[in-house]
Amino acid sequence: MKTARLLSVGTLACVVLAASLLSGCTAAATTSQSAGKTPAAQTPVSGDFAGTVPIGDGRGLYLRCAGTGSPTVVLESGIHDSSDPWAISETKPPLPKALAVFPALAKRTHVCMYDRPGTIRYANPAALTTRSTPVPMPRTLPSMVSDLHALLTSAKIPGPYVLVGHSYGGMIVRLFAQTHPKDVAGLVLVDAFGTTIEQLFGSQWDRYIELLNQPGTALDTKAGFETVDVNGAILAIDQAPPLPAVPLAVLSKTAPFATAEGVPSDLTETLERVWPQVQDALVDLEPQTPHVFATGSDHYVQINDPDLVTSMVELVIARR
């Protein structure tokens, strides 16, 4: 079924655009319908699982896993996004139809995705996830890494993992790898946010952070809407131990960011100018890192080119 775009939330997703909310997508509907219907015999470790996993302090995070085998691939979404984008495929001709990243990887190995608190469900109407326990905002990057580690530990999913981070999710998987190097077997960065962006933005940086956290959506004022301490996140990565020597792949968009009406043009112009430099800096994080361009794709490469993302994950798995 062809996916219909419901609306574009006004942000520069993790970088400019928070998310393009979608309806009518079979993959997304399947994910939603399966939530909370986990067979008693299944656990997050193998096969299909969808449910809330306790992580301590009375909190729980929604986790969905599928497939069997090793290593487990963990999919990390960008700012404001629930896990939904990983279950959506929206290829356009001449590209053939392709499975979304989550079900495609489940045919290859064990794969998991989860909802961070305060993130947006791709539904009609759009809403914040109710599947993970709300927390105070803004979030620090170390607290997000701690949540992911607690989730994988509580779910008893063994590592080391291949971590796939989209947009701001790239910051989360980077610090996870720096903090828990023995738990990481590889990294895939999908049009990811990078620490060099602050310096490249210069005097416009504070305005950009404000737009990133308050993109002007109908959900901005909802209690618990995800916001992040970007400056603290960059500092945390810069002060953490270096990345472990693991295979890395970088995928980058070529089409402009999809932005909402009213977003200041000087910010979008700066973003488009500096973004290739941000991507080049990610490639330099590990030696012999392939840099793959998703020709014609905007920021949501996992939706526009899911088979390309899946292929790069498979390459990193093979290079372990």
Disulfide bonds with the S-S distance in Angstrom:
Cys65-Cys112 2.13
